């Protein structure tokens, strides 16, 4: 089992909350050249994330990782024009689009952003227009069948929520006494079966201390597995991130897609990390039977 639970200083001055591994770079950081990236080139040149509309994508270029600042980078996106991309929502491929045109980011004193792409999506691809979240260059990712907790029957949903609460309550690293005894609330939960045969559970679980002057929250990002063949097997945790802090300033980690990525079809969860002043993206991948945090993008946003 890989368990990640760590503490760091928050990106906001004076804040003393626990937070996850990835930190937005300081405003004074300038990285003019690409740095070494953990991105596997068989996953394509970039991650594309839905923008303000379904016909717009943010181009998250793989070469600029979480120690880079977008402030001074001059992006060259010409090679993306006319590229075809597969559109995914959750774990399902919903359609195909063509990149019609790309444009560089609009920068202000308070904002740093990624380039954008205008997509051509067939009008008949209504599912893609309604629900895609991430995209990869065509041929570099495959979808999986996902059961979300919202789509399950009431009885199945309750059983899954109870399984997740049991897992969360037994995790190591629970050092915040203020949350002990409080109920775990399932914010998101996906269940899928990967090609190697295991059932995989991806979940976000929260606990809240509802003090008016000091509302605090604990968020747990959890990936667990069980043997699909054994009907009595229980899920066991394989990857954990725990973050604790003030509710209004807490960085959130939200799984936005689950795909089989690259030439080896490795199971990969794409996670969006929102720090309030920017969003970054991370791949949590299953490599050699173990889940690990892989590539992580630079922060972009305001």
TIFI-774224 format. One line per 3 residues: their letters; for each residue x, y, z of C-alpha. Coordinates in Angstrom, 1 decimal. Layout:
BEGIN
a = X:Y:Z; ... .
end
This chain:
BEGIN
xxx = 0.0:0.0:0.0; 1.2:3.5:-0.8; -0.1:6.1:1.6 .
xxx = 0.7:9.7:1.2; -0.2:12.0:4.1; 1.9:15.1:4.5 .
xxx = 1.9:18.6:5.9; 3.2:21.8:4.3; 2.8:25.5:4.6 .
xxx = -0.1:26.9:2.6; 0.4:29.3:-0.3; -1.4:32.0:1.7 .
xxx = 0.7:34.0:4.1; 0.1:33.3:7.7; -1.9:30.1:7.1 .
xxx = -0.7:27.1:9.2; -2.9:24.3:7.8; -2.0:20.9:6.6 .
xxx = -2.0:20.5:2.8; -1.1:18.1:0.0; 2.2:17.7:-1.9 .
xxx = 1.7:20.1:-4.8; 2.2:23.8:-4.2; 1.6:26.7:-6.6 .
xxx = 5.0:28.3:-7.4; 5.7:31.7:-5.7; 4.9:34.7:-7.8 .
xxx = 8.7:35.5:-8.0; 9.5:32.2:-9.6; 10.5:32.4:-13.3 .
xxx = 11.2:29.3:-15.3; 11.9:30.1:-18.9; 12.7:26.6:-20.2 .
xxx = 10.8:23.3:-19.9; 11.9:21.1:-17.1; 12.2:17.3:-16.9 .
xxx = 8.7:15.8:-16.9; 7.3:12.5:-15.7; 4.9:12.5:-18.5 .
xxx = 5.1:9.4:-20.8; 5.2:10.5:-24.4; 2.9:7.6:-25.3 .
xxx = 0.1:9.6:-23.7; 0.4:12.2:-26.4; 1.7:15.8:-26.2 .
xxx = -0.8:17.3:-23.8; -3.8:17.0:-21.5; -6.8:18.9:-22.8 .
xxx = -9.3:20.1:-20.2; -12.8:21.5:-20.9; -12.9:25.3:-20.8 .
xxx = -15.8:27.8:-20.4; -17.8:25.9:-23.1; -17.7:22.4:-24.5 .
xxx = -16.0:23.9:-27.7; -13.1:25.3:-25.8; -10.2:23.4:-24.2 .
xxx = -7.3:24.5:-22.0; -4.1:23.0:-23.5; -2.1:21.7:-20.5 .
xxx = 1.3:21.1:-22.1; 3.0:18.2:-20.6; 6.5:19.6:-20.6 .
xxx = 5.7:22.3:-18.0; 5.4:20.7:-14.6; 4.6:21.7:-11.1 .
xxx = 7.9:23.5:-10.4; 7.4:25.8:-13.4; 5.7:29.2:-13.6 .
xxx = 3.5:30.1:-16.6; 4.3:33.8:-16.2; 7.2:34.0:-18.7 .
xxx = 6.6:31.0:-21.0; 6.1:31.7:-24.7; 3.9:28.9:-25.8 .
xxx = 4.1:27.5:-29.3; 0.8:25.7:-30.1; 0.9:25.6:-33.9 .
xxx = 1.6:21.9:-33.9; -1.8:21.3:-32.2; -3.9:22.7:-35.0 .
xxx = -6.0:20.2:-36.9; -5.1:17.5:-34.2; -7.9:15.1:-33.4 .
xxx = -8.7:14.5:-29.8; -10.7:11.9:-28.0; -13.2:13.4:-25.4 .
xxx = -13.8:11.6:-22.1; -16.3:12.2:-19.4; -15.7:10.2:-16.1 .
xxx = -14.3:7.1:-17.7; -16.2:6.9:-20.9; -15.1:8.1:-24.3 .
xxx = -17.9:10.5:-25.4; -16.8:11.6:-28.8; -14.0:13.0:-31.1 .
xxx = -13.2:16.6:-31.8; -10.8:18.4:-34.1; -8.7:21.4:-32.9 .
xxx = -9.6:24.2:-35.3; -7.4:27.0:-33.9; -5.3:27.6:-30.9 .
xxx = -4.4:30.8:-29.1; -1.9:31.9:-26.4; -3.0:32.8:-22.9 .
xxx = -4.2:36.2:-21.9; -2.0:37.3:-19.0; -2.7:39.9:-16.4 .
xxx = -0.8:40.9:-13.2; -2.9:38.5:-11.2; -3.5:35.7:-13.7 .
xxx = -1.4:33.1:-15.4; -3.0:30.8:-17.8; -2.6:28.0:-20.3 .
xxx = -3.2:28.3:-24.1; -6.7:27.5:-25.3; -8.0:25.6:-28.3 .
xxx = -11.2:25.9:-30.2; -12.8:22.5:-30.9; -15.0:21.3:-33.7 .
xxx = -17.4:18.8:-32.3; -20.0:17.2:-34.5; -23.5:18.4:-33.5 .
xxx = -24.6:14.8:-33.3; -22.1:14.1:-30.4; -24.6:15.5:-27.9 .
xxx = -23.0:13.4:-25.0; -19.6:14.9:-25.7; -21.0:18.4:-25.9 .
xxx = -22.8:17.9:-22.6; -20.3:16.0:-20.5; -16.7:15.8:-21.6 .
xxx = -14.1:16.8:-19.0; -10.7:15.8:-20.4; -9.2:14.8:-23.8 .
xxx = -6.1:13.3:-25.2; -4.8:13.1:-28.8; -6.7:10.4:-30.6 .
xxx = -5.3:6.9:-30.0; -3.4:7.7:-26.8; -6.1:6.9:-24.2 .
xxx = -9.0:4.4:-23.8; -12.1:4.6:-21.7; -13.3:2.4:-18.9 .
xxx = -16.8:1.6:-17.5; -17.4:3.5:-14.3; -20.2:3.2:-11.8 .
xxx = -20.6:6.5:-9.9; -22.2:6.5:-6.5; -24.8:8.9:-7.7 .
xxx = -26.0:6.4:-10.4; -26.3:3.4:-8.1; -29.5:2.2:-6.6 .
xxx = -30.2:3.5:-3.1; -29.2:0.2:-1.5; -26.0:-0.2:-3.5 .
xxx = -25.1:3.5:-2.9; -25.5:3.1:0.8; -23.4:-0.1:0.9 .
xxx = -20.6:1.6:-1.1; -20.7:4.7:1.1; -20.4:2.4:4.2 .
xxx = -17.4:0.7:2.6; -15.7:4.0:1.9; -16.4:5.3:5.5 .
xxx = -14.9:2.0:6.9; -11.8:2.5:4.8; -11.4:6.1:5.7 .
xxx = -11.8:5.5:9.4; -9.0:2.8:9.4; -6.4:4.9:7.5 .
xxx = -3.2:5.7:9.2; -2.0:9.2:9.8; -5.2:10.6:11.5 .
xxx = -3.4:13.1:13.7; -6.1:15.7:14.0; -8.0:15.0:17.2 .
xxx = -10.6:17.7:16.3; -12.1:15.4:13.6; -12.2:12.2:15.6 .
xxx = -15.7:10.8:16.0; -17.1:13.0:13.2; -18.9:11.3:10.3 .
xxx = -17.2:10.8:6.9; -19.1:12.3:4.0; -18.5:10.8:0.5 .
xxx = -18.1:13.7:-1.9; -17.4:11.6:-5.0; -17.0:7.9:-5.6 .
xxx = -16.3:5.9:-8.7; -16.0:2.1:-9.0; -14.5:0.4:-12.1 .
xxx = -12.8:-2.8:-13.1; -9.3:-2.6:-14.7; -7.9:-5.0:-17.4 .
xxx = -5.8:-6.9:-14.8; -9.0:-7.9:-13.0; -9.1:-5.8:-9.9 .
xxx = -12.0:-3.6:-8.9; -10.8:-0.1:-8.3; -12.5:2.5:-6.0 .
xxx = -11.7:6.2:-6.3; -13.3:8.4:-3.7; -13.1:11.8:-2.1 .
xxx = -14.2:11.8:1.6; -14.6:14.8:3.9; -15.2:15.6:7.5 .
xxx = -16.2:19.0:8.7; -15.9:20.9:12.0; -18.8:23.5:11.7 .
xxx = -17.4:26.2:14.0; -18.7:29.6:12.9; -15.4:31.4:13.6 .
xxx = -13.1:28.5:12.6; -14.8:26.1:10.1; -12.3:23.4:9.4 .
xxx = -12.3:20.5:6.9; -10.5:17.3:6.3; -10.4:15.9:2.7 .
xxx = -9.2:12.5:1.8; -8.4:11.4:-1.7; -8.5:7.6:-1.7 .
xxx = -7.8:4.8:-4.3; -8.6:1.3:-3.1; -8.7:-2.1:-4.8 .
xxx = -10.2:-5.6:-4.3; -10.1:-8.9:-6.1; -13.0:-8.9:-8.5 .
xxx = -13.1:-12.7:-8.6; -13.6:-13.1:-4.8; -17.1:-11.9:-4.1 .
xxx = -16.4:-11.6:-0.3; -13.2:-9.6:-0.7; -13.2:-6.1:0.8 .
xxx = -11.5:-3.0:-0.7; -8.1:-2.2:0.7; -6.5:1.3:0.4 .
xxx = -3.7:1.6:-2.2; -3.2:5.4:-2.4; -4.1:8.1:0.1 .
xxx = -3.8:11.9:0.3; -5.1:13.6:3.4; -5.4:17.4:3.7 .
xxx = -6.6:19.5:6.7; -7.3:23.2:7.0; -9.7:26.1:7.0 .
xxx = -12.6:25.2:4.8; -12.5:28.4:2.8; -8.8:28.2:1.9 .
xxx = -8.3:24.4:1.7; -6.8:23.1:-1.5; -9.2:20.6:-3.1 .
xxx = -8.3:17.5:-5.1; -11.0:16.4:-7.4; -10.8:13.3:-9.7 .
xxx = -12.2:14.4:-13.1; -11.5:11.3:-15.3; -10.3:7.7:-15.2 .
xxx = -8.7:6.4:-18.4; -6.3:3.7:-19.6; -3.4:5.8:-20.8 .
xxx = -0.5:5.4:-23.1; 0.9:2.4:-25.1; 0.6:0.1:-22.0 .
xxx = -2.9:1.2:-21.2; -2.0:2.0:-17.6; -4.9:2.9:-15.3 .
xxx = -4.7:6.6:-14.6; -6.8:9.0:-12.5; -6.7:12.6:-13.6 .
xxx = -7.0:14.9:-10.6; -7.7:18.7:-10.6; -6.1:20.5:-7.7 .
xxx = -7.7:23.9:-6.9; -5.6:26.1:-4.6; -7.9:29.1:-4.9 .
xxx = -5.4:31.1:-6.9; -4.9:28.5:-9.6; -5.6:24.9:-10.7 .
xxx = -3.1:22.2:-11.5; -3.5:18.7:-12.8; -2.0:15.4:-11.7 .
xxx = -1.9:11.9:-13.0; -2.2:9.2:-10.4; -1.1:6.0:-12.2 .
xxx = -1.0:2.3:-11.6; 2.5:1.1:-12.5; 3.8:-2.3:-11.7 .
xxx = 0.7:-3.1:-9.6; 1.2:0.0:-7.4; -0.6:3.3:-7.5 .
xxx = 1.7:6.4:-7.5; 1.6:10.1:-8.1; 3.2:10.7:-11.5 .
xxx = 3.2:13.8:-13.7; 1.9:17.1:-12.2; 1.3:20.2:-14.2 .
xxx = 2.1:23.8:-13.4; -0.6:25.9:-11.8; -2.7:28.1:-14.0 .
xx = -5.5:30.6:-13.2; -6.2:33.6:-11.0 .
end
